[in-house]
Every structure is written in C-alpha cells, then in structure tokens.
Amino acid sequence: MSTRPGTSPPTGDLHFVPDAAVFSPIYIDDELCIGCNLCVFVCQADLFLPNEVKGGAPSVLFPGECWYEGSCVDHCPVPGAITLNTQLYNRVHWEESRMPPE
Amino acid sequence: MIRGVRWPYPIEFDQVEHVDTDVLVLGGGAAGCMAGSGAAEAGARVVVLEKASTIASGASGSGSDHWESAATNPCSKVSPEELTDAMIRSHGGYNNGISHYIECREGWDRLLDIEAARGKIRDTDDDFVGAPFRDRATKLLFAYDYVNRFSLRIWGQTFKVAQLRNAKRNKVRFLDRVMATGLLTEGGRLGARVVGAVGLHGRTGKTVVVRAKAVVIATSRPTRVWLFDPAAPGISEFRPPQCTGDGHAMAWRVGAEFTMLEKAIRAEWSGTRSFVPYGAGNNHNTWYACTMVDAEGREIPWVDRDGRELTTVAERYRPSPGQRFFLKGGGEPDVPSYEFRGPETLSVDELLERGYKLPLYADLTRMPEQERRVIWGVMVGNEGKTKVPIMQAYTSAGFDPDKHRIQSYGDGWKSGGFLPQERQFFGIPGGLMNDWELMTNVEGLFAVGDSLFASNCYGHACATGHYGGRHAAAFAARRDHGEIHEPQLESVREMHYRPLGVERGHKWQEVNLALSRHMQHHCGDFKTDELLERGLAGLTELEERHGGTLVGRTPHDLIRIAEVRNIIMTARIILHSCLARKASSEWLHFSRLDYPEFDPPEWKKFVTVRLTEDGVAYGAKSLDYYGSLTDEYERHNLDYIESPKKASARR
C-alpha cells in the first residue's frame, strides 16, 4: 500500500481504559474456568479479552454490548464456569398455577 | 493515572491483507453461510467476511425455534404459489414476491442440506410419537397450522454449526472478526460494476481487501436507528447489536437501489423497553398457542377469525371453518387479513370489559402434555435467545412448566410499552431492491436474507442465501476480475482509522444516542416534508460535526464507530425513502401530516431511492414487477431444477 492513513498509529503495547459498566451480564468462575477461550471465540460482540496467562480465565471488557443470547454459556465445556445474569428489571414472576374460584 | 488494560492482540493498523476470490459474501449469518455453500456448490471460489464468529453469529446463530413456509416439504398441503400469494396479498402487495417464492419453493431443500450436515430437523428420538403436530412417516414436527403443515418446528440450536460444517465441506473460506466496511467499484465510480470490498479486523485493526467478481450482501437489516440504550446497547433492539445496516450503507454509497424503507412500525421489542423476547408470559410465535389465564386462574378465550370461541386446544391449531389455511409466526402481518387470520386470544380491552383481572399469565400446566413439552422443550429450548437466558435460567431458578404459570406484562405478548415515535424495523421492513437473480441494480452486487426488502425468518434467509450465492457464482463465471481503484480503497481506509487521531471527541455510544433521539423527532410517527428535510440536514451536522469527532483507540472501538457511521447512513436512506412517498399508507405504517390520504391508488407502488452523480434519485416500480412467479422462477433456475439433488424444486 503506497499511502498510510492520515494518523500516526500507536506502536508497541496499547493500553486503554475500559468503559464503566452498568450491568454485569456475565460471571466467570475463576476456579472452574479452564481458560480454553471458547467463549472468547464464539462471542458475537467480542466482549471478552483472553487472559494473557495460559489457562487463566478471560475478562469481560465490553459488558454493555452483550446481547444476552448465551452462546458463551452454550459452548463452555465446563458446566457452571460461566453464567449469564439477566438484568434485574428483566426478571419475570412466576407462581403456582391455580384454578378459578367456583 | 490509570494505566488501563493491555490489548492482547497485535496491533496492525498499518497492515493490508489482499485476498482474491470469485464470490465474496459479506456477513456469515444464516443467509451468508448458505450463500457461501450455494456459490461453492456452483463451482466458485468463495470468501465470507464475518464481523463476529461464524459458528454462532447472526440473528439465528444461537438458535431458532421454527422454519416458516417450507411449502415443498413432503407433508405440506399448500403449494409455493398459494403460500407466496397469501404473503403478498396479506401485506397489501408490499412484499417481496421473488424472495418469498424462493423461500416457499426451496426452503425444504435447505432443510435437507442442514440435515445432511447433522442439523436436527425431525423427531428422530421419537419424543413426540402420536402428537397431533407430528407426521409418523417423516417424523417432522409442525407449528401453527397443523392441518396444512408448511411451517416446521426445528432444533435450531444445531443449525448454525451444521451450516458452517456444510460450507467448510464445500471449501468456503471464512474470515472471522472482519467487518466489511466498503464496496469497491470499477474506476471507483458510482453505480459501476462491483469489483470487491474492504474489511476491517476487529482485533488487530488491519485492513482486508478482497478482489471478487461478484459480491453478495448478507448483513441483515439495521437496528439502533430509533432505539438506543447507552447502558445496554447490546439489547437496544430485538436483533443482535451487530446488525447495523453495514450492507445498506455500503450499497448506498455505490448507488444501489432501496425500497420500502419508509416502513417502520411502532417498536415492539427491545431488551431495555420490553422483557426479553418470549421470556414473559405470552402465547405467540415461540409460545403459540399457550393457554393464558387471568389473575384468578380463569382461562382467556381463544376465538377464530369469525369471533367464534374455541372450546378445545386442538382448534387453536386449525383453520376456521371454510378457511384454506392461516398465517402465523415471525412473518405474519401486523394486521392479519380476514382471509389468512389465525386463532387469537381476545384483546386486553375486551378482556377487561368482560371482567377478567390483570395480571395475565401464560399457563403451560393447562396445555396437553405433548404441547407443553414441545413449547417449553423444543421451541423455548431452541429459539435464539431463549435456551440459555430463559429455559436454563428459569429452570435453575426453580420454574417448572408442570406446576407454574408465568406473568405477562403490559399488552399481551409484547410485554413492553413504546412511545409512538419509537420506531423499529420488525416483521417485513424495507431493504435492497432485487431482480430474479437476487442481483441489485449495481452489476455484480447481490443481496440475500434480511438485507433484501420485505424479508424475514430463518427459512427465508437460508433459501435466498443459497439462491443468491449460486446466481452470484454464475455471474462470476462469465466475468474477469476488475481492477481495484486505489483512491476508493484509500478513502475507506481513511474512514477506518480517522478516530485514532481524534484527541477529544465523542464515544460511539453518545453519537448513536444522539442519532436515535434525532430520528424520533424527525422521523417518528408523523412525517412532513419540512420535518424530514430538517432531519436530513441534522444528519449532515451529526456526521460532519460530531461523526468527525468520534474517538476510538482499539480495533474494537473502530468497529463500533464504523457501525454507528453506517446507522447514520441508514437513517439518511430512510429519510429519503420517506420524502419520496407523498402519501400515507396503512400497509406501510406510514403517516404523512402533509399527505393525509391513506393508500391512494396512484401511490400503490414500490417507491425506490438511490444515490446518483446528480444527487438522490427517486423512482418507482409496480407492486407486481416480478411477473409470474412460477414462470420467472423456472426460467431463471433451469440448472437447479434439473439437478438430481434438488428433487423438491423439480416437483
């Protein structure tokens, strides 16, 4: 390519400050997680970052972008290692079914 | 000072990867994956650019509960012609006859492809032997109209993986985490033949340039145009947040023609303004035809199209006396016509008048055992956003479909309340205009799935995907590669990296929020020429003053920013589409204060918009521009019909 974009790309390590999050859609259990990074691989929104330590749990860097469809949970090989947390306001009520009064 | 997080991937903002192929597919969802397979089966070399990860990407990447309009499945009692005609007429003619005919005629072929790649399309485990919705010989399970049997219940959780397997078997090459950002045309000219596309890698930030003889757009429909929640942008809408009209924006920039984008309905779904789709008590779509009860446990009456109260559950799955068949599911019209209207529960207003008490509940315990298991187990267990967040989460929290009823909120099934100016593309919205090869007006540029106008559903995505893919392959076989015009490529690259150089600016979330507010004000429930013109001017300000100050640091930011730019571009197309139609239309949910007459005969046509050297051109096409469905289809698909593999299309 003959020309470069009209900016100076950073060189070396890139550090950035993640956004503050309102919701925590995903909880990873560090004890159970085997660091396979399948969740990182499948996520539509690419909201995880892999752990730089081999076998370490990924981190959730862009939680606001979660679509809450649960592919990360579905593909995780270790039951319970990753949990999807529905926002409080989206939790619905259920109760024992009952028949109408006579 | 906060040092922050170290970006774990190599940074390659200065790198360009060059790729050559015959057919390039933009987007690897249900439609794009199938387009890849269709093109490869026809002998083309194929590359797919996928912004996410193909194994689970797209609106149906995490599953689907039903497949509509498989009119050539061996149990269907409705022909593709009858069903397409019903879909067209029940939308007042404002529907895509070509794409829905393809859906009806070839959907079953695609189900067989998916099954051959180990997707589960029938009850092979014999879980529902003897059920009224099961065919004994084929073990297929039907949804909605059990008499006519053209929509199927499927194990959609197995489908995307199967589609990917099928495509890879056909040697389709997938480039994951690469967002398509711009189309390249011959000489860089507007409206000229497409010669490739540019992409941006969401982890490394490198540019990917693909030279191709034909390009297929499979990037779904835009979201986040009117609805945006900065706290939870991912669930601002029903569709995945990655559906940002990328293909719409790219195609517009090269002169492609759009239609029906003036149609946006009052919003029905959003994870922040309504409950999780199909997560609250309801009796539609995934949950059809669950029994609903009031607070005291009294059953809510179901009625047929004539208002006759139904006395059995079985009747909810049958046409009314004298009715040929009924339409239900994602593609059903918002106001069902009498001819194809299916059973419904009484409206909330009617219920209150009759003394029923809120809140209402969906009560699976009152359903026959097999119906209960197929709704909660197969449907909720396989729909895209219900397996993990609904079925698994509720089960682990103690919900038992044999014991419990689930509360319904607000007005029936939608469980949300939206303002009139909160609009959404839901159901059958507009999109790219297509011919019988699913090519746009731009030579070599094809469109499939939900990027087409008036499109919806998994079966439609797969059927049009394969069809568009193989026609793109046929086109590519007749052409040589074109030359990439370097200045055009450089202008796309400049857009990619501009945010890196911005010191003080706006995050993408803030600009998206500003855009959605702007569209609610200028393109809400009521429209006038002045409002719409002001809307366009405001977009220019947003793009030039604030779009130019979008700030980003990581490759991930650059993707999100490119998406917001695309949403703004989509808003521009929408405003032009609204300006072009000088009449109100009930069919299009389109209300003009300055042209208050609804659906006058002279405006019963597709209005089109496209960008030209002389500005935006408005045009029109008749509602039946596609001609005779059967004749035109067969004329354009002789090879396919005669291929021994595709028995059902041959008939």
HADDOCK unambig.tbl for C-alpha pairs under 7 A between the chains (distance, minus, plus):
assign (segid A and resid 4 and name CA) (segid B and resid 14 and name CA) 6.75 0.50 0.50
assign (segid A and resid 5 and name CA) (segid B and resid 493 and name CA) 6.49 0.50 0.50
assign (segid A and resid 5 and name CA) (segid B and resid 494 and name CA) 5.28 0.50 0.50
assign (segid A and resid 5 and name CA) (segid B and resid 497 and name CA) 6.52 0.50 0.50
assign (segid A and resid 6 and name CA) (segid B and resid 494 and name CA) 6.54 0.50 0.50
assign (segid A and resid 7 and name CA) (segid B and resid 498 and name CA) 6.77 0.50 0.50
assign (segid A and resid 7 and name CA) (segid B and resid 500 and name CA) 6.82 0.50 0.50
assign (segid A and resid 7 and name CA) (segid B and resid 501 and name CA) 5.31 0.50 0.50
assign (segid A and resid 9 and name CA) (segid B and resid 13 and name CA) 6.30 0.50 0.50
assign (segid A and resid 13 and name CA) (segid B and resid 6 and name CA) 6.81 0.50 0.50
assign (segid A and resid 14 and name CA) (segid B and resid 6 and name CA) 5.77 0.50 0.50
assign (segid A and resid 14 and name CA) (segid B and resid 7 and name CA) 5.54 0.50 0.50
assign (segid A and resid 15 and name CA) (segid B and resid 3 and name CA) 6.64 0.50 0.50
assign (segid A and resid 15 and name CA) (segid B and resid 4 and name CA) 5.52 0.50 0.50
assign (segid A and resid 15 and name CA) (segid B and resid 5 and name CA) 5.24 0.50 0.50
assign (segid A and resid 15 and name CA) (segid B and resid 6 and name CA) 4.52 0.50 0.50
assign (segid A and resid 15 and name CA) (segid B and resid 7 and name CA) 6.07 0.50 0.50
assign (segid A and resid 16 and name CA) (segid B and resid 4 and name CA) 4.82 0.50 0.50
assign (segid A and resid 16 and name CA) (segid B and resid 5 and name CA) 5.37 0.50 0.50
assign (segid A and resid 16 and name CA) (segid B and resid 6 and name CA) 6.70 0.50 0.50
assign (segid A and resid 17 and name CA) (segid B and resid 4 and name CA) 4.46 0.50 0.50
assign (segid A and resid 17 and name CA) (segid B and resid 5 and name CA) 6.20 0.50 0.50
assign (segid A and resid 22 and name CA) (segid B and resid 231 and name CA) 5.94 0.50 0.50
assign (segid A and resid 41 and name CA) (segid B and resid 53 and name CA) 6.78 0.50 0.50
assign (segid A and resid 42 and name CA) (segid B and resid 53 and name CA) 5.52 0.50 0.50
assign (segid A and resid 42 and name CA) (segid B and resid 55 and name CA) 6.63 0.50 0.50
assign (segid A and resid 42 and name CA) (segid B and resid 56 and name CA) 5.98 0.50 0.50
assign (segid A and resid 43 and name CA) (segid B and resid 53 and name CA) 6.87 0.50 0.50
assign (segid A and resid 44 and name CA) (segid B and resid 52 and name CA) 4.84 0.50 0.50
assign (segid A and resid 44 and name CA) (segid B and resid 53 and name CA) 6.25 0.50 0.50
assign (segid A and resid 44 and name CA) (segid B and resid 57 and name CA) 5.72 0.50 0.50
assign (segid A and resid 45 and name CA) (segid B and resid 52 and name CA) 6.66 0.50 0.50
assign (segid A and resid 46 and name CA) (segid B and resid 52 and name CA) 6.96 0.50 0.50
assign (segid A and resid 52 and name CA) (segid B and resid 8 and name CA) 6.94 0.50 0.50
assign (segid A and resid 64 and name CA) (segid B and resid 231 and name CA) 6.17 0.50 0.50
assign (segid A and resid 64 and name CA) (segid B and resid 232 and name CA) 4.67 0.50 0.50
assign (segid A and resid 64 and name CA) (segid B and resid 233 and name CA) 5.92 0.50 0.50
assign (segid A and resid 64 and name CA) (segid B and resid 234 and name CA) 6.05 0.50 0.50
assign (segid A and resid 65 and name CA) (segid B and resid 232 and name CA) 6.42 0.50 0.50
assign (segid A and resid 65 and name CA) (segid B and resid 233 and name CA) 5.55 0.50 0.50
assign (segid A and resid 65 and name CA) (segid B and resid 234 and name CA) 4.03 0.50 0.50
assign (segid A and resid 66 and name CA) (segid B and resid 234 and name CA) 4.85 0.50 0.50
assign (segid A and resid 67 and name CA) (segid B and resid 234 and name CA) 4.73 0.50 0.50
assign (segid A and resid 67 and name CA) (segid B and resid 235 and name CA) 5.37 0.50 0.50
assign (segid A and resid 67 and name CA) (segid B and resid 240 and name CA) 6.16 0.50 0.50
assign (segid A and resid 67 and name CA) (segid B and resid 241 and name CA) 6.92 0.50 0.50
assign (segid A and resid 68 and name CA) (segid B and resid 389 and name CA) 6.89 0.50 0.50
assign (segid A and resid 69 and name CA) (segid B and resid 62 and name CA) 6.78 0.50 0.50
assign (segid A and resid 69 and name CA) (segid B and resid 384 and name CA) 6.63 0.50 0.50
assign (segid A and resid 69 and name CA) (segid B and resid 385 and name CA) 4.51 0.50 0.50
assign (segid A and resid 69 and name CA) (segid B and resid 388 and name CA) 6.81 0.50 0.50
assign (segid A and resid 69 and name CA) (segid B and resid 389 and name CA) 6.54 0.50 0.50
assign (segid A and resid 70 and name CA) (segid B and resid 388 and name CA) 5.37 0.50 0.50
assign (segid A and resid 70 and name CA) (segid B and resid 389 and name CA) 6.53 0.50 0.50
assign (segid A and resid 71 and name CA) (segid B and resid 56 and name CA) 6.83 0.50 0.50
assign (segid A and resid 71 and name CA) (segid B and resid 62 and name CA) 6.02 0.50 0.50
assign (segid A and resid 84 and name CA) (segid B and resid 389 and name CA) 6.88 0.50 0.50
assign (segid A and resid 86 and name CA) (segid B and resid 389 and name CA) 6.97 0.50 0.50
assign (segid A and resid 90 and name CA) (segid B and resid 275 and name CA) 5.35 0.50 0.50
assign (segid A and resid 90 and name CA) (segid B and resid 276 and name CA) 6.47 0.50 0.50
assign (segid A and resid 92 and name CA) (segid B and resid 280 and name CA) 6.09 0.50 0.50
assign (segid A and resid 92 and name CA) (segid B and resid 407 and name CA) 6.70 0.50 0.50
assign (segid A and resid 93 and name CA) (segid B and resid 406 and name CA) 6.14 0.50 0.50
assign (segid A and resid 93 and name CA) (segid B and resid 407 and name CA) 5.57 0.50 0.50
assign (segid A and resid 94 and name CA) (segid B and resid 404 and name CA) 6.25 0.50 0.50
assign (segid A and resid 94 and name CA) (segid B and resid 405 and name CA) 5.51 0.50 0.50
assign (segid A and resid 94 and name CA) (segid B and resid 406 and name CA) 4.35 0.50 0.50
assign (segid A and resid 94 and name CA) (segid B and resid 407 and name CA) 5.83 0.50 0.50
assign (segid A and resid 95 and name CA) (segid B and resid 404 and name CA) 5.27 0.50 0.50
assign (segid A and resid 95 and name CA) (segid B and resid 405 and name CA) 5.68 0.50 0.50
assign (segid A and resid 95 and name CA) (segid B and resid 406 and name CA) 6.84 0.50 0.50
assign (segid A and resid 96 and name CA) (segid B and resid 403 and name CA) 5.78 0.50 0.50
assign (segid A and resid 96 and name CA) (segid B and resid 404 and name CA) 4.46 0.50 0.50
assign (segid A and resid 96 and name CA) (segid B and resid 405 and name CA) 6.19 0.50 0.50
assign (segid A and resid 97 and name CA) (segid B and resid 363 and name CA) 6.94 0.50 0.50
assign (segid A and resid 97 and name CA) (segid B and resid 403 and name CA) 6.02 0.50 0.50
assign (segid A and resid 97 and name CA) (segid B and resid 404 and name CA) 4.97 0.50 0.50
assign (segid A and resid 97 and name CA) (segid B and resid 405 and name CA) 5.17 0.50 0.50
assign (segid A and resid 98 and name CA) (segid B and resid 297 and name CA) 5.58 0.50 0.50
assign (segid A and resid 99 and name CA) (segid B and resid 297 and name CA) 5.01 0.50 0.50
assign (segid A and resid 100 and name CA) (segid B and resid 296 and name CA) 5.33 0.50 0.50
assign (segid A and resid 100 and name CA) (segid B and resid 297 and name CA) 4.51 0.50 0.50
assign (segid A and resid 100 and name CA) (segid B and resid 298 and name CA) 5.21 0.50 0.50
